[in-house]
Amino acid sequence: MTVSSVQTLKSVLSKATPGVLADALQKVDLGNMMSAKVYTSGSITATATITLPEKALFIQSVRVLASGTAASVGTYMVADNGVTPLLPPGGASAAVGIAQASAISSSAPYIASVLLPNTVTSVVVVYVPAPAVALTAEFAPTGGI
């Protein structure tokens, strides 16, 4: 009896076997993942939750351009969903504010949205897109491993 272990994309990419590496990189859409994306909301209805157009691996920066609360305008660092969004004394233009990232699930902790401490009407988010297929997904190569 032959028992074979399940190959995940993560394990295949870590092994970097030349015969299957190209298939694995194509499956995760490496070209898309390696380029930072800029999401500009434009003028939006006041909201504290910014939903990204695609899942993100991580957020590089968040800048609020307009808000009904003047102190909310400025830069925010993004932390995990265990933090409480925070507006610093003097406002986000005087010091860095804290925003909360929402993970889609614990098995694939990609970011779907960012929660700010106050409602905003215009924001720019710079992020790195998540892989097209979760790295924990089973890898079915077209060739052999």
DSSP file (Angstrom, degrees, kcal/mol; ACC not computed):
  #  RESIDUE AA STRUCTURE BP1 BP2  ACC     N-H-->O    O-->H-N    N-H-->O    O-->H-N    TCO  KAPPA ALPHA  PHI   PSI    X-CA   Y-CA   Z-CA
    1    1 A M              0   0    0      0, 0.0     2,-0.5     0, 0.0     0, 0.0   0.000 360.0 360.0 360.0 131.4    0.0    0.0    0.0
    2    2 A T        -     0   0    0      2,-0.0     2,-0.5     0, 0.0     0, 0.0  -0.890 360.0-165.4-104.5 127.7    1.4    3.4   -1.0
    3    3 A V        -     0   0    0     -2,-0.5     2,-0.4     2,-0.0     0, 0.0  -0.953   6.7-169.7-112.1 125.4    0.5    6.4    1.2
    4    4 A S        -     0   0    0     -2,-0.5     2,-0.2     3,-0.0    -2,-0.0  -0.925  18.5-126.5-116.3 141.9    1.1    9.8   -0.2
    5    5 A S        -     0   0    0     -2,-0.4     2,-0.4     1,-0.1    -2,-0.0  -0.498  32.1-101.4 -82.3 154.4    1.0   13.0    1.7
    6    6 A V        -     0   0    0     -2,-0.2     2,-0.6     1,-0.0    -1,-0.1  -0.605  33.3-141.2 -75.1 128.8   -1.2   15.9    0.5
    7    7 A Q        -     0   0    0     -2,-0.4   132,-3.9   132,-0.3     2,-0.2  -0.823  16.8-163.0 -92.3 122.3    0.9   18.5   -1.2
    8    8 A T  B  >  -A  138   0A   0     -2,-0.6     4,-2.4   130,-0.3   130,-0.2  -0.637  33.2-111.6 -96.5 163.0   -0.1   22.1   -0.4
    9    9 A L  H  > S+     0   0    0    128,-2.1     4,-2.7   125,-0.3     5,-0.2   0.893 119.3  56.0 -57.7 -38.9    0.9   25.1   -2.5
   10   10 A K  H  > S+     0   0    0    125,-2.8     4,-2.2   127,-0.2    -1,-0.2   0.934 109.4  44.1 -60.3 -47.4    3.0   26.2    0.5
   11   11 A S  H  > S+     0   0    0    124,-0.3     4,-2.1     2,-0.2    -1,-0.2   0.890 114.1  50.0 -67.6 -37.8    4.9   23.0    0.7
   12   12 A V  H  X>S+     0   0    0     -4,-2.4     4,-1.7     2,-0.2     5,-0.6   0.914 112.6  46.7 -66.1 -42.7    5.4   22.9   -3.1
   13   13 A L  H  <5S+     0   0    0     -4,-2.7    -2,-0.2    -5,-0.2    -1,-0.2   0.873 112.0  51.4 -67.2 -36.2    6.7   26.5   -3.2
   14   14 A S  H  <5S+     0   0    0     -4,-2.2    -2,-0.2    -5,-0.2    -1,-0.2   0.875 110.8  47.5 -67.9 -37.0    9.0   25.8   -0.2
   15   15 A K  H  <5S-     0   0    0     -4,-2.1    -1,-0.2    -5,-0.2    -2,-0.2   0.825  89.4-159.7 -72.5 -31.2   10.5   22.7   -1.9
   16   16 A A  T  <5 -     0   0    0     -4,-1.7    -3,-0.1     1,-0.2    -4,-0.1   0.868  12.7-175.5  52.8  43.5   11.0   24.7   -5.1
   17   17 A T    >>< -     0   0    0     -5,-0.6     3,-1.8     1,-0.1     4,-1.8  -0.584  25.3-135.3 -68.4 121.5   11.2   21.6   -7.2
   18   18 A P  H 3> S+     0   0    0      0, 0.0     4,-0.6     0, 0.0    -1,-0.1   0.799  97.9  60.5 -52.8 -34.8   12.0   22.9  -10.8
   19   19 A G  H 34 S+     0   0    0      1,-0.2     4,-0.1     2,-0.1   124,-0.1   0.738 120.7  21.5 -68.5 -22.4    9.5   20.6  -12.5
   20   20 A V  H <> S+     0   0    0     -3,-1.8     4,-2.2    -8,-0.1    -1,-0.2   0.479  96.4  92.6-123.2  -6.4    6.5   22.0  -10.7
   21   21 A L  H  X S+     0   0    0     -4,-1.8     4,-2.7     1,-0.2     5,-0.2   0.897  86.1  52.4 -59.2 -43.0    7.6   25.4   -9.5
   22   22 A A  H  X S+     0   0    0     -4,-0.6     4,-2.1     1,-0.2    -1,-0.2   0.904 109.7  49.3 -61.7 -41.2    6.3   27.3  -12.5
   23   23 A D  H  > S+     0   0    0      2,-0.2     4,-2.1     1,-0.2    -1,-0.2   0.911 112.4  48.2 -63.1 -41.9    2.8   25.7  -12.2
   24   24 A A  H  X S+     0   0    0     -4,-2.2     4,-1.8     2,-0.2    -2,-0.2   0.914 111.6  48.8 -66.4 -43.2    2.7   26.6   -8.5
   25   25 A L  H  X>S+     0   0    0     -4,-2.7     5,-2.1     1,-0.2     4,-0.5   0.878 112.3  49.0 -64.7 -37.7    3.7   30.2   -9.1
   26   26 A Q  H ><5S+     0   0    0     -4,-2.1     3,-0.7    -5,-0.2    -1,-0.2   0.891 107.6  55.4 -67.7 -38.4    1.2   30.5  -11.9
   27   27 A K  H 3<5S+     0   0    0     -4,-2.1    -2,-0.2     1,-0.2    -1,-0.2   0.879 110.6  43.4 -63.8 -38.9   -1.5   29.1   -9.6
   28   28 A V  H 3<5S-     0   0    0     -4,-1.8   104,-1.9   104,-0.2    -1,-0.2   0.531 111.1-123.4 -83.6  -4.7   -1.0   31.7   -6.9
   29   29 A D  T XX5 -     0   0    0     -3,-0.7     4,-2.1    -4,-0.5     3,-0.8   0.968  35.4-175.0  61.9  56.8   -0.7   34.4   -9.5
   30   30 A L  H 3><S+     0   0    0     -5,-2.1     4,-2.1     1,-0.3     5,-0.1   0.833  75.6  59.5 -54.7 -40.3    2.7   35.6   -8.4
   31   31 A G  H 34 S+     0   0    0      1,-0.2    -1,-0.3     2,-0.2     4,-0.1   0.899 109.5  43.2 -58.3 -41.9    2.9   38.5  -10.8
   32   32 A N  H X4 S+     0   0    0     -3,-0.8     3,-1.2     1,-0.2    -1,-0.2   0.898 113.3  52.5 -69.1 -41.4   -0.2   40.0   -9.2
   33   33 A M  H 3< S+     0   0    0     -4,-2.1    -2,-0.2     1,-0.2    -1,-0.2   0.807 103.1  58.4 -64.8 -30.5    1.0   39.3   -5.7
   34   34 A M  T 3< S+     0   0    0     -4,-2.1     2,-0.5    -5,-0.2    -1,-0.2   0.419  94.0  76.8 -85.2   3.1    4.3   41.0   -6.3
   35   35 A S  S <  S-     0   0    0     -3,-1.2     2,-0.1    -4,-0.1    92,-0.1  -0.955  79.6-126.9-119.2 128.6    2.9   44.4   -7.1
   36   36 A A        -     0   0    0     -2,-0.5     2,-0.3    92,-0.1    92,-0.2  -0.442  26.1-147.7 -66.6 140.6    1.5   46.8   -4.6
   37   37 A K  E     -B  127   0B   0     90,-3.6    90,-2.4    -2,-0.1     2,-0.5  -0.838   2.2-146.3-110.0 149.7   -2.0   48.0   -5.4
   38   38 A V  E     -B  126   0B   0     -2,-0.3     2,-0.6    88,-0.2    88,-0.2  -0.970   9.5-165.8-117.5 119.4   -3.5   51.4   -4.7
   39   39 A Y  E     -B  125   0B   0     86,-3.3    86,-2.8    -2,-0.5     2,-0.5  -0.925   4.7-172.8-104.2 119.3   -7.2   51.6   -3.8
   40   40 A T  E     -B  124   0B   0     -2,-0.6    84,-0.2    84,-0.2    -2,-0.0  -0.960  11.1-160.8-112.6 120.4   -8.6   55.1   -4.0
   41   41 A S        -     0   0    0     82,-2.8    -1,-0.1    -2,-0.5    83,-0.1   0.759  20.0-157.4 -72.4 -24.2  -12.1   55.3   -2.7
   42   42 A G        -     0   0    0     81,-0.4     2,-0.6     2,-0.1    81,-0.4  -0.452  59.8 -20.0  71.1-158.8  -12.9   58.6   -4.4
   43   43 A S  S    S+     0   0    0     79,-0.1     2,-0.3    -2,-0.1    79,-0.2  -0.741  82.5 174.0 -84.6 120.7  -15.8   60.5   -2.7
   44   44 A I        -     0   0    0     77,-2.8     2,-0.2    -2,-0.6     3,-0.1  -0.824  39.8 -89.9-124.6 162.1  -17.8   58.0   -0.7
   45   45 A T        -     0   0    0     -2,-0.3    75,-0.2     1,-0.1    -1,-0.0  -0.500  68.2 -81.2 -65.7 140.0  -20.7   58.1    1.8
   46   46 A A  S    S+     0   0    0     -2,-0.2     2,-0.3    73,-0.1    75,-0.2  -0.190  70.3 153.8 -51.0 122.6  -19.4   58.4    5.3
   47   47 A T  E     -C  120   0B   0     73,-1.7    73,-2.6    71,-0.1    71,-0.1  -0.988  44.5-151.9-149.4 151.4  -18.2   55.0    6.5
   48   48 A A  E    S+     0   0B   0     -2,-0.3    68,-3.2    71,-0.3     2,-0.6   0.571  83.8  73.0 -97.4 -13.3  -15.7   53.7    9.1
   49   49 A T  E     -C  115   0B   0     66,-0.2     2,-0.6    71,-0.1    66,-0.2  -0.905  63.6-164.3-108.9 121.1  -15.3   50.4    7.2
   50   50 A I  E     -C  114   0B   0     64,-3.2    64,-2.4    -2,-0.6     2,-0.5  -0.910   9.4-154.2-103.4 116.1  -13.3   50.4    3.9
   51   51 A T  E     -C  113   0B   0     -2,-0.6    62,-0.2    62,-0.2    61,-0.0  -0.802  14.9-133.6 -92.8 125.1  -13.8   47.2    1.9
   52   52 A L  E     -     0   0B   0     60,-2.3     4,-0.0    -2,-0.5     3,-0.0  -0.438  13.2-125.0 -76.4 151.1  -11.0   46.4   -0.4
   53   53 A P  E    S+     0   0B   0      0, 0.0     2,-0.3     0, 0.0    -1,-0.1   0.703  94.5  11.8 -69.8 -18.6  -11.7   45.4   -4.1
   54   54 A E  E    S-     0   0B   0     57,-0.1    -2,-0.1    58,-0.1    57,-0.0  -0.967  98.2 -79.5-149.8 162.0   -9.7   42.2   -3.6
   55   55 A K  E     -     0   0B   0     -2,-0.3    75,-2.0    76,-0.1     2,-0.4  -0.316  46.8-143.7 -63.1 147.1   -8.2   40.2   -0.6
   56   56 A A  E     -CD 111 129B   0     55,-2.3    55,-2.9    73,-0.3     3,-0.1  -0.913  19.1-155.1-117.7 142.7   -4.9   41.6    0.7
   57   57 A L  E    S-     0   0B   0     71,-3.4     2,-0.3    -2,-0.4    -1,-0.1   0.891  85.8 -17.9 -75.6 -44.4   -1.9   39.8    2.1
   58   58 A F  E     - D   0 128B   0     70,-1.1    70,-2.5    53,-0.1     2,-0.5  -0.982  64.4-117.7-156.9 160.9   -1.0   42.9    4.0
   59   59 A I  E     - D   0 127B   0     -2,-0.3    68,-0.3    68,-0.2    19,-0.3  -0.876  17.4-172.1-101.9 127.0   -1.7   46.6    4.1
   60   60 A Q  E     -     0   0B   0     66,-2.6     2,-0.3    -2,-0.5    67,-0.2   0.903  67.2 -16.1 -83.2 -45.7    1.2   48.9    3.5
   61   61 A S  E     - D   0 126B   0     65,-1.7    65,-2.5    16,-0.1     2,-0.4  -0.996  46.9-154.7-158.7 155.5   -0.6   52.2    4.3
   62   62 A V  E     -ED  76 125B   0     14,-1.1    14,-2.6    -2,-0.3     2,-0.5  -0.997  14.5-176.2-132.2 128.6   -3.9   53.9    4.8
   63   63 A R  E     -ED  75 124B   0     61,-2.7    61,-2.6    -2,-0.4     2,-0.6  -0.982  16.3-147.9-128.5 122.1   -4.3   57.6    4.3
   64   64 A V  E     +ED  74 123B   0     10,-3.0    10,-1.3    -2,-0.5    59,-0.3  -0.781  15.9 179.7 -86.9 123.0   -7.6   59.4    5.0
   65   65 A L  E     +     0   0B   0     57,-2.2     2,-0.3    -2,-0.6    58,-0.2   0.772  66.2  14.0 -93.9 -31.0   -8.0   62.3    2.6
   66   66 A A  E     + D   0 122B   0     56,-1.7    55,-2.8     6,-0.1    56,-1.4  -0.999  62.9 156.0-149.9 143.8  -11.4   63.6    3.8
   67   67 A S        -     0   0    0     -2,-0.3    53,-0.2    53,-0.3     6,-0.1  -0.979  49.0-119.6-159.8 153.9  -13.7   63.1    6.7
   68   68 A G  S    S+     0   0    0     51,-0.3     2,-0.7    -2,-0.3    52,-0.1   0.733 109.3  65.3 -67.9 -21.5  -16.5   64.9    8.6
   69   69 A T  S >  S-     0   0    0     50,-0.5     3,-2.2     1,-0.2     4,-0.4  -0.901  78.1-156.6-103.1 106.7  -14.1   64.8   11.6
   70   70 A A  G >  S+     0   0    0     -2,-0.7     3,-1.4     1,-0.3    -1,-0.2   0.819  89.8  61.7 -55.7 -35.2  -11.1   66.9   10.7
   71   71 A A  G 3  S+     0   0    0      1,-0.3    21,-3.0    20,-0.1    22,-0.4   0.690  93.1  67.0 -66.6 -17.2   -8.8   65.1   13.2
   72   72 A S  G <  S+     0   0    0     -3,-2.2     2,-0.3    19,-0.2    -1,-0.3   0.697  75.6 101.3 -76.7 -19.0   -9.4   61.9   11.2
   73   73 A V    <   +     0   0    0     -3,-1.4     2,-0.3    -4,-0.4    20,-0.2  -0.507  65.5  53.7 -70.1 127.3   -7.5   63.1    8.1
   74   74 A G  E    S-E   64   0B   0    -10,-1.3   -10,-3.0    -2,-0.3     2,-0.3  -0.981  88.5 -29.6 147.8-158.2   -4.0   61.7    8.0
   75   75 A T  E     -E   63   0B   0     17,-1.5    22,-2.6    -2,-0.3     2,-0.4  -0.714  44.2-168.8-103.6 144.9   -2.1   58.4    8.1
   76   76 A Y  E     -Ef  62  97B   0    -14,-2.6   -14,-1.1    -2,-0.3     2,-0.3  -0.983  15.2-143.1-130.7 141.2   -3.0   55.1    9.9
   77   77 A M  E     - f   0  98B   0     20,-2.8    22,-2.9    -2,-0.4     2,-0.5  -0.761  25.7-132.2 -93.0 152.6   -1.1   52.0   10.6
   78   78 A V  E     + f   0  99B   0     -2,-0.3     2,-0.2   -19,-0.3    22,-0.2  -0.922  26.9 177.4-113.8 127.2   -3.1   48.8   10.3
   79   79 A A  E     - f   0 100B   0     20,-2.4    22,-2.7    -2,-0.5    19,-0.0  -0.628  37.2 -76.3-116.7 177.7   -3.0   46.1   13.0
   80   80 A D    >   -     0   0    0     -2,-0.2     3,-1.6    20,-0.2    -1,-0.2  -0.001  55.1 -88.3 -69.5 179.5   -4.9   42.8   13.4
   81   81 A N  T 3  S+     0   0    0      1,-0.3    -1,-0.1    19,-0.2    19,-0.1   0.362 116.5  77.0 -76.9   9.8   -8.5   42.4   14.4
   82   82 A G  T 3  S+     0   0    0      2,-0.1    -1,-0.3    19,-0.0     2,-0.2   0.524  81.8  83.3 -90.4  -7.2   -7.5   42.4   18.1
   83   83 A V  S <  S-     0   0    0     -3,-1.6    17,-0.0    18,-0.1    -4,-0.0  -0.570  76.4-127.2 -95.7 159.5   -6.9   46.1   18.2
   84   84 A T        -     0   0    0     -2,-0.2    14,-0.1    15,-0.1    -2,-0.1  -0.921  36.4-108.9-100.8 125.6   -9.3   48.9   18.8
   85   85 A P        -     0   0    0      0, 0.0     2,-0.4     0, 0.0    14,-0.2  -0.263  44.8-163.5 -53.5 139.9   -9.1   51.6   16.1
   86   86 A L  B     -G   98   0B   0     12,-2.1    12,-2.5    32,-0.0    32,-0.1  -0.989  24.6-154.0-138.8 134.9   -7.6   54.7   17.6
   87   87 A L        -     0   0    0     -2,-0.4    10,-0.1    10,-0.2     3,-0.1  -0.945  32.7-130.6-103.1 120.7   -7.4   58.4   16.7
   88   88 A P    >   -     0   0    0      0, 0.0     3,-2.5     0, 0.0     6,-0.1  -0.250  32.9 -83.7 -71.6 158.6   -4.2   59.8   18.4
   89   89 A P  T 3  S+     0   0    0      0, 0.0     5,-0.0     0, 0.0     0, 0.0  -0.394 122.2  24.3 -56.9 133.7   -4.3   63.1   20.5
   90   90 A G  T 3  S-     0   0    0     -3,-0.1     3,-0.2     4,-0.1     4,-0.2   0.314 124.7 -90.9  89.3  -9.1   -4.0   65.9   18.0
   91   91 A G    X>  -     0   0    0     -3,-2.5     4,-1.7     1,-0.2     3,-1.0  -0.116  48.0 -64.3  93.5 169.6   -5.4   63.8   15.2
   92   92 A A  T 34 S+     0   0    0    -21,-3.0   -17,-1.5     1,-0.3     5,-0.2   0.596 128.3  60.3 -73.4 -11.8   -4.0   61.5   12.5
   93   93 A S  T 34 S+     0   0    0    -22,-0.4    -1,-0.3    -3,-0.2    -2,-0.1   0.708 109.1  43.3 -85.7 -19.4   -2.2   64.4   10.8
   94   94 A A  T <4 S+     0   0    0     -3,-1.0     2,-0.3     1,-0.3    -2,-0.2   0.786 132.2   0.1 -91.5 -32.3   -0.1   65.0   14.0
   95   95 A A  S  < S-     0   0    0     -4,-1.7     2,-0.4    -7,-0.1    -1,-0.3  -0.918  91.1 -79.3-148.0 169.9    0.6   61.4   14.8
   96   96 A V        -     0   0    0     -2,-0.3   -20,-0.2    -3,-0.1     2,-0.1  -0.604  42.0-147.3 -80.7 130.9   -0.2   58.0   13.3
   97   97 A G  E     -f   76   0B   0    -22,-2.6   -20,-2.8    -2,-0.4     2,-0.5  -0.386  14.4-120.0 -85.6 171.6   -3.7   56.6   13.9
   98   98 A I  E     -fG  77  86B   0    -12,-2.5   -12,-2.1   -22,-0.2     2,-0.3  -0.965  26.1-174.0-119.2 129.2   -4.5   52.9   14.3
   99   99 A A  E     -f   78   0B   0    -22,-2.9   -20,-2.4    -2,-0.5     2,-0.5  -0.802  21.7-123.3-115.0 160.2   -6.9   51.0   12.0
  100  100 A Q  E     -fH  79 115B   0     15,-2.6    15,-3.3    -2,-0.3     2,-0.4  -0.896  14.8-147.9-109.3 131.1   -8.1   47.4   12.4
  101  101 A A  E     - H   0 114B   0    -22,-2.7     2,-0.6    -2,-0.5    13,-0.2  -0.787  11.9-141.8 -93.8 138.1   -7.8   44.8    9.6
  102  102 A S  E     - H   0 113B   0     11,-2.4    10,-2.2    -2,-0.4    11,-0.7  -0.892  11.2-145.7-102.2 124.0  -10.4   42.2    9.3
  103  103 A A  E     - H   0 111B   0     -2,-0.6     8,-0.2     8,-0.2     3,-0.1  -0.649   9.8-139.1 -84.7 142.7   -9.2   38.7    8.4
  104  104 A I  S    S-     0   0    0      6,-2.4     2,-0.3     4,-0.3    -1,-0.1   0.925  79.4 -24.3 -66.9 -45.2  -11.5   36.6    6.2
  105  105 A S        -     0   0    0      3,-0.8    -1,-0.3     5,-0.2     5,-0.2  -0.972  58.3-111.4-159.4 164.2  -10.8   33.5    8.3
  106  106 A S  S    S+     0   0    0     -2,-0.3    -1,-0.1     1,-0.2    -2,-0.0   0.783 116.2  55.2 -73.6 -24.7   -8.1   32.0   10.5
  107  107 A S  S    S+     0   0    0      1,-0.3    -1,-0.2    -3,-0.0    29,-0.1   0.820 125.1  22.2 -77.4 -29.7   -7.2   29.4    7.9
  108  108 A A  S    S-     0   0    0      2,-0.1     2,-3.0    26,-0.1    -3,-0.8  -0.712  80.0-166.8-133.0  81.8   -6.6   32.0    5.2
  109  109 A P        +     0   0    0      0, 0.0     2,-0.3     0, 0.0    -3,-0.1  -0.262  29.8 148.7 -76.2  62.1   -5.9   35.2    7.1
  110  110 A Y        -     0   0    0     -2,-3.0    -6,-2.4    -5,-0.2     2,-0.4  -0.691  49.6-111.7 -94.3 150.0   -6.3   37.6    4.2
  111  111 A I  E     +CH  56 103B   0    -55,-2.9   -55,-2.3    -2,-0.3    -8,-0.2  -0.650  35.6 169.7 -87.6 130.4   -7.6   41.1    4.8
  112  112 A A  E     +     0   0B   0    -10,-2.2   -60,-2.3    -2,-0.4     2,-0.3   0.703  65.5   4.4-106.8 -31.5  -10.9   42.0    3.3
  113  113 A S  E     -CH  51 102B   0    -11,-0.7   -11,-2.4   -62,-0.2     2,-0.4  -0.963  58.1-131.8-152.4 166.4  -11.6   45.4    5.0
  114  114 A V  E     -CH  50 101B   0    -64,-2.4   -64,-3.2    -2,-0.3     2,-0.5  -0.989  16.2-150.9-125.6 130.5  -10.1   48.1    7.2
  115  115 A L  E     -CH  49 100B   0    -15,-3.3   -15,-2.6    -2,-0.4   -66,-0.2  -0.903  13.4-163.4-105.0 123.4  -12.0   49.6   10.1
  116  116 A L  E     -     0   0B   0    -68,-3.2   -17,-0.1    -2,-0.5   -29,-0.1  -0.623  29.6-115.2-100.9 161.9  -11.1   53.2   11.0
  117  117 A P  E    S+     0   0B   0      0, 0.0     2,-0.3     0, 0.0   -30,-0.1   0.765  97.0  22.1 -70.8 -24.1  -11.9   55.0   14.3
  118  118 A N  E    S-     0   0B   0    -70,-0.1    -2,-0.2   -71,-0.1     2,-0.1  -0.878  95.5 -85.1-134.1 166.7  -14.3   57.5   12.6
  119  119 A T  E     -     0   0B   0     -2,-0.3   -50,-0.5   -73,-0.1   -51,-0.3  -0.460  45.6-165.1 -71.8 147.6  -16.3   57.7    9.5
  120  120 A V  E     -C   47   0B   0    -73,-2.6   -73,-1.7   -75,-0.2   -53,-0.3  -0.879  24.0-159.0-130.9 161.8  -14.4   59.0    6.4
  121  121 A T  S    S+     0   0    0    -55,-2.8   -77,-2.8     1,-0.4     2,-0.3   0.436  82.3  23.6-121.6  -4.5  -15.4   60.2    3.0
  122  122 A S  E     + D   0  66B   0    -56,-1.4   -57,-2.2   -79,-0.2   -56,-1.7  -0.889  67.0 164.7-161.2 132.2  -12.2   59.6    1.0
  123  123 A V  E     - D   0  64B   0    -81,-0.4   -82,-2.8    -2,-0.3     2,-0.4  -0.991  24.2-148.7-149.2 151.7   -9.3   57.2    1.6
  124  124 A V  E     -BD  40  63B   0    -61,-2.6   -61,-2.7    -2,-0.3     2,-0.5  -0.995  16.0-171.3-123.0 128.0   -6.3   55.7   -0.1
  125  125 A V  E     -BD  39  62B   0    -86,-2.8   -86,-3.3    -2,-0.4     2,-0.5  -0.981   7.4-161.7-121.5 127.1   -5.1   52.2    0.8
  126  126 A V  E     +BD  38  61B   0    -65,-2.5   -66,-2.6    -2,-0.5   -65,-1.7  -0.939  28.9 155.2-106.7 126.1   -1.9   50.7   -0.5
  127  127 A Y  E     -BD  37  59B   0    -90,-2.4   -90,-3.6    -2,-0.5   -68,-0.2  -0.935  44.8-118.7-147.0 164.8   -1.8   46.9   -0.2
  128  128 A V  E     - D   0  58B   0    -70,-2.5   -71,-3.4    -2,-0.3   -70,-1.1  -0.953  41.8-118.5-107.2 125.0   -0.3   43.7   -1.5
  129  129 A P  E     - D   0  56B   0      0, 0.0   -73,-0.3     0, 0.0     3,-0.1  -0.230  25.2-114.1 -63.5 149.5   -2.9   41.3   -3.0
  130  130 A A        -     0   0    0    -75,-2.0   -73,-0.1     1,-0.1   -75,-0.1  -0.347  46.4 -80.4 -73.2 161.7   -3.4   37.9   -1.5
  131  131 A P        -     0   0    0      0, 0.0  -102,-0.2     0, 0.0    -1,-0.1  -0.317  36.3-121.6 -61.4 150.1   -2.5   34.8   -3.5
  132  132 A A  S    S+     0   0    0   -104,-1.9     2,-0.4     1,-0.2  -104,-0.2   0.838 103.6  31.2 -62.5 -32.7   -5.2   33.8   -6.1
  133  133 A V  S    S-     0   0    0      4,-0.0    -1,-0.2  -106,-0.0     4,-0.0  -0.993 102.5-101.9-126.3 133.4   -5.4   30.4   -4.4
  134  134 A A    >   -     0   0    0     -2,-0.4     3,-2.0     1,-0.2  -125,-0.3  -0.224  24.8-128.7 -54.7 139.4   -4.7   30.0   -0.6
  135  135 A L  T 3  S+     0   0    0      1,-0.3  -125,-2.8  -126,-0.1  -124,-0.3   0.677 109.3  61.2 -66.1 -15.8   -1.2   28.6    0.1
  136  136 A T  T 3  S+     0   0    0   -127,-0.2    -1,-0.3  -128,-0.2    -2,-0.1   0.524  82.4 111.1 -85.3  -6.0   -2.9   25.9    2.2
  137  137 A A  S <  S-     0   0    0     -3,-2.0  -128,-2.1     1,-0.1  -127,-0.2  -0.337  81.7 -97.5 -68.8 149.7   -4.9   24.6   -0.8
  138  138 A E  B     -A    8   0A   0   -130,-0.2     2,-0.6  -129,-0.1  -130,-0.3  -0.445  35.8-135.4 -67.2 137.8   -4.0   21.2   -2.2
  139  139 A F        -     0   0    0   -132,-3.9  -132,-0.3    -2,-0.1    -1,-0.1  -0.862  18.2-172.2-100.9 119.3   -1.7   21.4   -5.1
  140  140 A A        -     0   0    0     -2,-0.6  -132,-0.0     2,-0.0    -2,-0.0  -0.859  19.1-153.5-108.9  94.9   -2.6   19.2   -8.1
  141  141 A P        -     0   0    0      0, 0.0     4,-0.1     0, 0.0  -121,-0.1  -0.249  18.6-137.0 -69.3 155.1    0.4   19.5  -10.4
  142  142 A T  S    S+     0   0    0      2,-0.1     2,-0.1  -122,-0.1  -122,-0.1   0.757  94.6  29.4 -79.7 -24.9    0.1   19.0  -14.2
  143  143 A G  S    S-     0   0    0      1,-0.1     2,-0.2  -124,-0.1  -123,-0.1  -0.153 106.3 -71.1-109.2-152.8    3.3   16.9  -14.1
  144  144 A G              0   0    0     -2,-0.1    -1,-0.1     1,-0.1    -2,-0.1  -0.681 360.0 360.0-103.9 161.5    4.9   14.8  -11.3
  145  145 A I              0   0    0     -2,-0.2  -125,-0.1    -4,-0.1  -126,-0.1   0.430 360.0 360.0 -95.1 360.0    6.5   16.0   -8.1
